[in-house]
Amino acid sequence: MVIHFMPQLLKSPFLYYVSQNKRPFILGITLLFITNFLDSIWPLFLKKGIDLIEAKAPMNELTRVCVLFAVVMISLSIFRYGWRRNWGEFHSTASESLRKTLFDHIIYMGTRFFHKNPPGELMSLMTNDVQSFRQGIGPGFLILADGLIYSVIVLPIMFSLNSAWAWKSLILLPLVPFLIWYVMRKIQNNYKIQQDIYGELTRFTEEQISGIRVVKSFGLEKIRLKLYETVSKKLEKQSFKTSVIDAVFMPIMELSATFGGVILLFVAYDDVLAGTATVGTFIAFHRYIMKMVWPMTALGLGISNWQKGKASFQRIQSVLEEQTDTPDSGKVILKEFHSMEIQNLCFRYPGQIQWALQNINFKIKKGEKLAILGSIGSGKSTLINLILRLYPIEQGQILINHRPHTEYTLDSLRKIIQLVPQEPFLFGRSVSENVLMGHTILENSQDDNEKLDRRLWSELTKFQIAEEIKKLPEKEKSLIGEKGINLSGGQKQRLTLARAYSTSPSVIILDDVLSAVDTETEKKMTEGLYSSQEMTYLIVAHRLSSVQNTDKVLVLKNGEMEYSGTWDLAYKNSPTLKAIFDIQHEGPKR
């Protein structure tokens, strides 16, 4: 779901965030200008004081200058705090907004998007690239503006003090724009490559940590470490290449202004000795030349950070510009479920010639149970994904209540239809937070919380895990670790079932959910699975014992229907089903 202001954000992200955060931006720039003005005039007070001492002026005149000097320096500190605070608010708010925008966009994308954008790459965008963008529009732009403001204020003062000294000591300044243009292109190109490699390293790291059990079981630690070092070495080389440009550029920027101090010694020599210029003027002018080192440095730092931020935003932009292949284009809210009908459904995955599903037809009514059987690769998971609108339908249609399911809003469709996947996924939170995640549990009244608590234990009891949860240190408040790592496979599957049933869906899809439990637990859980007479069930299974009480059976083979109907004729008309029965030595009793 691309939010409504996306085109403006993509066209000019900096201007967009300025318009969204006008107050801190305007205050920050205004206070920065005042700060730079005060910082630029204090050498004039130093000049005045030295000239008064050289002229042996009365102490009261020197005291007045010192008081004014102190007021300027105190005000300078106050205004400097002000611009830092407001500018920090501007770029921190902007980066947080961008991170939310990116996250909002990602979670509404279709399944195909995640096939070509691995989690590690997306993590890199959400963290490293957003941070780099913040550095670009925050410190990067501010440093650049700071240098330009300094130049605008300091240069006129220098020319007012002595125009001849000014142009001679700053003669190397015209070289700066050419150096900036050259380095600007180099930094942007190299930093984009660096970020791409960083994303590759993040992706590799995430994959190895997720699969650490496989790595250890095969004793691949050393091999994986070498592979990691290879990718890490690429990042090191590219980072060094980028930093070399920064390292060379900065001294050149400073050198152009530092030479001005040397030139001043020669051009001011005769004027100071002749008395046409005071010692105070010379010292103040030298201070201003040293101050011009910062604008030259700021140009380098600012443009460097700006270009890095720009390169990072280009990576973010490429993701934000992608459109989901399963848009939430429906307008109708699905409130009740009465029937589902699949008509001539065909589907193939992107880039594939062979059909994953072809000419699938069946119908199921409210309260019925449908078993979906077939060997691995027969199309069972693909069928489920299409029902849930995780992929767009290529041919045919899925009707819910005699209406194409694309006409319903995704939110209402997925509240009515719940999936319990074969591979359970749990979040690294508490047991209660995982089971009740389908409910709004924040800011509930005491009565609501008590109802939710009763619902929690009811579902835990139904799926034979309540006693195990009570043995945990903090019971239902116990953290279960990332992806439920503190639980066994069977416990994770049962918690996933409890989570799905806790929302009381109208249709529940069980994708081989009893594969991780023993036969005894399966028999006990089957009663809980089919406890509701009003609920409609689509059950993908490999064990015939878990679907022996279903009303209908659909058998898939190589993406096509081998059989659809009741169990009475299933074994006679489905070789696949007969083969499963022969292997398992038992079947549904009819």
N, C-alpha and C positions, 0 to 999 in steps of 0.2 A: 504494500500500500504506500504509494508515494504521496507524501503530504502536500497540501495545496501550494505552499510557497517554494516548492522544489525548483521550478525553472529559474526564479530569481536567485536562489542560492547557487545554482550551478553556473549561472552567467557571471556573477561577481560575488564570491563568498565574502570578501572583506566588506564591501559596501552593504551587503545584506546584513551582516552582523553589526555594522555601525548603525544601521536603521533600527535594528532590534534592541540596541543598547545605547541609545543616544546620550542619556544623562552621564553615565560614567565616562563615555568617550569624550564628550565635549568638555566635561570638567577636567579630565585627565590632560587633554591637550592645552586647555586654557591655563591650568596650573603649571604645566610644563613650560609654557611660554613665559609666565611670570618668573618662574624659577631661573630660567636661562637668562632673563633680563637682569635679575638681581646678581646672578653669578658673573655676568658680563661687565657690570658697572663697578664691582668692588675694587678692581685694579686702579680705577680712577681715584678712589679714596686713598689707596696706597700711594699713588703719584702725588696727590695733594699733601699728604702727611710728610713725605720725603722732601718735597719742595719747601714746606714750611720749616722743617728742621734745617735744611740747607740755607734758608733765608734768615734763620734765627728769629722766627716769629714768636709772638707771645704764647705762653702755655695754654691760655684759654681758647685760642684759635685751634691749636692742635687737639685740645680736649674735645671741642665741638666736632672735629673731623672724626676722632676716635669713637665718639658716641654714635654718630651716623653710621660709621663702619660697623659697629656692633649691632645696630638695629638691622642693617642690611643682612648680616650674617645669620642673625636669629630668624628673621623673616624667611631667609633662604632655606633654613632647615625645616620650617613649618610648611612652606609651599612644596618642598621636595617630598615630604611625607604625604601631602595631599595628592600629588599627581601619581605617586607610586601606588597608593591605596586605590584610587579610582581606576587607574589603568590595569591594575591587577584584577579588579572586579570585571572589567570589560573582557579581557581575553580569557579569563577563567570561565565566565558565563558563556562566551562564544564556543569554547571547546566542549563544554558540557552539553550545549545545545546540539552541536554537530555530532557528538557521540550518541545522543539520544536519537537524532534523526537517522543516523546510520543503523543503529540497532532496530529502530522502528521499521526501516526499509527491509532489513535482512529477515526479520521474523515473519514478514508477510510474503516473502518470495516463495516460489514454487520449488518442488523437490529437485527439478533439473538444475536450478541455480546452485544448489549445494553439491551437485555432482562435479561441477567445474570450478567451484570455489571451496577448497578444503578448509576445515575449521582453523588450522594453524594460520592460513593466509588471512582469514577474516579476523582472527585475534590480533594479528599484526596491524591491521587497519584500525581496529577499535582502540588500540593502545598506542603503539609507536607512531603511526601516521597522524592520528588525531593530535598527539602531543607535539609532533613536528609542526603541524599546522598552527597550533597555539603559539609555538615559539615564533612562527613567521608573522602572524598578525598582531602578536603581543610585543615581546621584546624586539623582534625584528623591525617591525614598523616603527615602534617607539624610538629605537636607537637611530633609525634613519631620519625620523622627524626631528629628533633631538639635535643631530648633526646639522641639519638644514637650518633650524631655528638659530642655533649658535652662529652659523655663518652669516645669516641675515642680520644678526645683532652686532656681532664682533667686527665684521669687515667695515661697516660705516664708521665705527669708533676708531679703528686703526687709521683709516683715511683722514678722519678729522684731526687725529693727533699729528700725523705727518704723512701726507700722500706719497711723497717720494720713497720714504722708508717702506710704505705698505706695498706698492706695486713691485718694488725690487725684491723684497723678502718673500713675496708670494708668487714669484714668477713661475714656479714649477706647478702651480695649481691646475692650469689648463690640461696637463697630462692625465689628471685624475679621471675624467669621464671616459676616456678611451680604455683605461685599465679596468674600470668598472664594467663596461660593456663586454669586454673579453672574458673577465672572470665570471660575470653573471651567467653566461651561456655554459661555461665549463662546470660551474657548481650545479646548475639545474640538471644537466645531463648525467653527471656522475652520481649525484645524490639519488636520482630516480633509480639508477642501476643498483645502488647500495640498498635502497629500500626493498627492491624486488628480491635481492639476495637475502635480506633480513626476513622477509616473508617466507622464503624457502626454508631458512633455518628454523623459524618458528614452527612451520608446518612439520618439518622432520622431527623436531623435538617433541611436539604434541603427539605425533604418531608413535614414537618410541615409548613414551611414558604410558600411553594408553595400552600399548601392547607389551608391557614389561613382563607379564607372565610368560608370554610366548618367547620373548628374548631369553629369559632365564631358563626356560624349559629346554631350549636347544643349545644353551651355552654360547650365545652369540654376543656376549657383552663386548669382547675385544673387537669383533668385526663391526658391530654397530658404533663403537667408539671411533674406529677409523673412518667410517662413513661420516660421522658427525664432525670429525676433525677436518675432513675434506670440504664440507659445506662451510664450516666455521672459518677455514682458511680463506675461502673465496670472499667471505664477508670482511675478514681482516684486510685482505689486499685492496678491496674496493674502498673500504673505509679509509685506509691509509692514503689511497690515491686522491680521495676527496679532501682529506685533511691537508695534504700537501699544497693544494690550491689555496686553501685558507691561510696556511702558514706562510706561503710566499707572498700572498697578496697584502697581508696586514703590515709587514715591515715596509713594503713599498709605499703604502698609504702614509705611514708615519714618517718615512724618510723625506717625502716631499715637503712636509711642514717643518721637520727638524732642520733641514738645510736652511730654512728661513732664518733660524736663530743664528747660524754661522754668518749668513749674508748680512744680518743686521749689525754685527760687530764691525764690519767693514764700512757699511753705508752711514752708520751713526757716529763713527769715530770723529770725523772732522766737525760735525755739528755740535757734539757735546763739548769738545775742547774749545770751540769758538764761542760757546755760550748761547748759540741760537736754539739749542734744545737743552732742557734740564735733565739732570740725572734721574729725577722722578719720572719724566716722560720716557726715558730709555728703559727703565725698569718695568714700567707699566706696559710699554710696547712689547718688551720681551715676554711678559706674562701672556699677552694676547697671542703672540706667535705660538707659545706653548699650548694655549687654549685651542688653537687651530689644529693641533695634532688630533684632538678628539673628533672634530667633524670629519677629518679625513679617515680616522679609524672607524667612526660610526658608519660612514658610507660603506666600508668594507664589511663590517659586522652585520649591519642592517640588511644589506642586499644579500649577503650570504644566507642569513636566516630566512629572509623573505623568499629566496629562490628554493631553499630546502622545503619550506612550508608549501610553496606552490607545487613542487614536485610531489609532495605527499598528498596534496588535495587532488591532483590529477589521478592518483591511484584510487582515492576515495570516490572521485567523480565517476570513474569507470564502473564502479559498483552501483552507485546511486542512479546511473542512467539505465541500468538493466531493468527490464519490465518483467513482472511475474507472468508465467504462462497459465496460471490459474487465478485470474483476477476475481475479486469479490464483486461481481457485476450483478448478482441477484438482488431483487427488490422485495421478494416475498419472505415473510418470516414463517418458518416451519414450527408450528406449535404442537401438532399431534402427528403421529405416524399411523397410517392405516395399511399401506401396501408399498411394495417395491417391485418394479418390473424391469428386467434387463432385456433390451431389444437389439438384436443383431450387433452386439458390441464387438468392436475390433480395435486393437491397439498394438503399436510397435514403438519401441524406445528410440530416441533420437539417434540418427545415424545408422539404424539397423534396417535391413531389408526384410528379414523374417518377422512374421507377426508373433507377438507375445501372447495375444488373445485373438481369436477369430470366430465370429458368428456365435457368440454366447447368448443364450436366451433362457430365462427362467423367471419365476414369479414367487414371491413370498408375502404372506399376509400377516397382519398383526397377531402376535402370540404364537406364531409357528417357529419351529426349529429346523434350520437347514444345515446339513453336514456338507462340507466342501472337502473332497478327497482328491488325491492325485499324487504322483511321484514328484520328486524335486525337479523344479523347472517346468512344471506343468502349467503354471500361470495363476496359482492360487493367490500369492501375495500381490501380483499385479491387479487382479480383480478387486481385492480389498482396497488397494490404493486408488483405484478409479472410483469406487463407491464413495470414498472419503474426499474425492476431488483433490488428491495430491498430484495428479497428472491430468492434463486435458484429454478429453475423449477425441479420438481421430475419426471413428465411424460408429454409427449406432447411437443409442442413448440409454440413460438410466432414469427411469421414472419413479418418483416418490409421490404417492397419492395422485397418480395419473398426470403428474406435472414434471417436466425435465428438472433434474436436481440442480442444474446450473441457474435456475430461476430463483432458488432460495439463497438467502444470505449465508455466507460461510459460517458465521457465528451460530446461527440458529440450527443449521444442518449438523454441525459438529457437537452441539449440545444434545441433540436427539440421538445421534449415532456415536457410540463410544468404541474405541479399539483397545483391546488388550494385546500388545505385541508379543511375539514369541520370545524376543530378547528384551527382557524388562529393563526399563531405564528409570532410575531413581535419582533425585537430586540430593546433594550433600547437606540436607537439612534434617529436621527431626522426623520421627515416624508420623506424628500427627500432621505436620506440614505437608508431607508427601501424600498421605491418604486423603486429606481434606483440601488439596490444592484446587479442586474444582469449585470450591465454595468461597464466598467472600468472608474471610475470617478476621478482617481488620475492623476495629471500631464497632464490633457487635455488642448487643446488650448482654447482660448476664444470662438471660433466658436463652438467647440464641446460642451462646457459647455452651450452655449445658446441653442443648439439643444436639449440637455438633459433636460434643463429647460422647453422648449416648450413641450417635450414629457411627462414630469412629469405632467404638468397642463392639457394636453390633456387627459391623463388617469384618473386623478382625476375628471375631468369634466364628462368623460364617465360614471364613476361609482357613480355619484351623491354625491360627497364628497368635491368638490373643494371649495364651499362656506363655508363649516364647517372648512376647513383647514385655509382659509383666516381669520377666526375669532380668530384663536389661537394667542398668544402673539407675536410669531416670525414666524407666517405662516408656510411655508414648512420647516423652520429651527428649529421648535419647537421640543424639546425632548418629546417622547411619553411615557417614563418610561419603566421599565422592563416588557417584554411581552406585551407592549402596555397598561399598567394599567391605563393610563390617558384617554383612549378612551373607548367608549361603544362597546358592542359586534358587532353591525352592522357596526360601523366605522372600527373596526379592520378587519372585513371580506371584506369590500370594499377596504381597503388599500392593503390587500392581493391579491385581484383581480387585482388591478392596477399594483402591482408588477409583477404578472405573465404576464400580457398583454404587459407590457413595453418592454419586450425582443422580441416581435413578434414571438412567437413559431409557429411551423407548426401544432402541435397537442396540444390541451389543455384539461386537465381532470378536470372537475368541480365536486368536491365531496360534494354535498348537500350544495352549497355555499350560497344559499339564505335563509337558515333556520333562520338566525338571523336578517332578515330585514322584515319590514311590507309589506303588500300586495301591497300598492301603490308604495313603493320604488321598489318592485320586478318587477312591470310592466315597470317602467322607466329603470331599470337596464337590463332587458332582451334584450332590443334593443342594449345596449352596449356589452352585452355578445356575441351576435351572429352577430356582425357588419361586421366581415370579411367573405367574401364568399370563400376565399382561405384556411381558417383555418379549421382543422378537430376537431370535438368536441366529447368527451366522457363525458356524463353528468349523474352523480349519483344524484338521487333526490327522495324526498318523496312527494313533491307537484307536482301533475300532471300538474298544470297550468304552471310550469316553463319548461316543456319539451314537450308541446303540438305541437311545431313546428319542432320537430326532424324528421329525415328521417326514422330512424329505432328504434326499441325498443328491448332490451334484458331483460327478466325477469328471475331472479334467485330465487330458493327455495331450502333451505338446501344444498347449494353448487352445485346444478345441474341446468341445463337449463330447465325452464318450457316453455319458448317461445322465439323465435328469429325470427324477420321479420319486416314487415311494420305494421302500426297501423290498417290497414283495418281488419285484422283477430285477432288482439291482444286480444280484449275483449271476443271474443268467445272461444279462445284457452288458455287463461291464467286466472284461477280462482283467482290467487293472484292479478292480475291487476284489475279484476272486483271487488274484495273486496275493494281495495284502492279507486276505483271510487265510490263505494257505500258509503264509509265512508266520502269522501270529497264532495259528491253530485255534482260533476262536472267532466268533462273529456274533452279530446281533441275533437274538432269538426272536423268531417270528412264527 
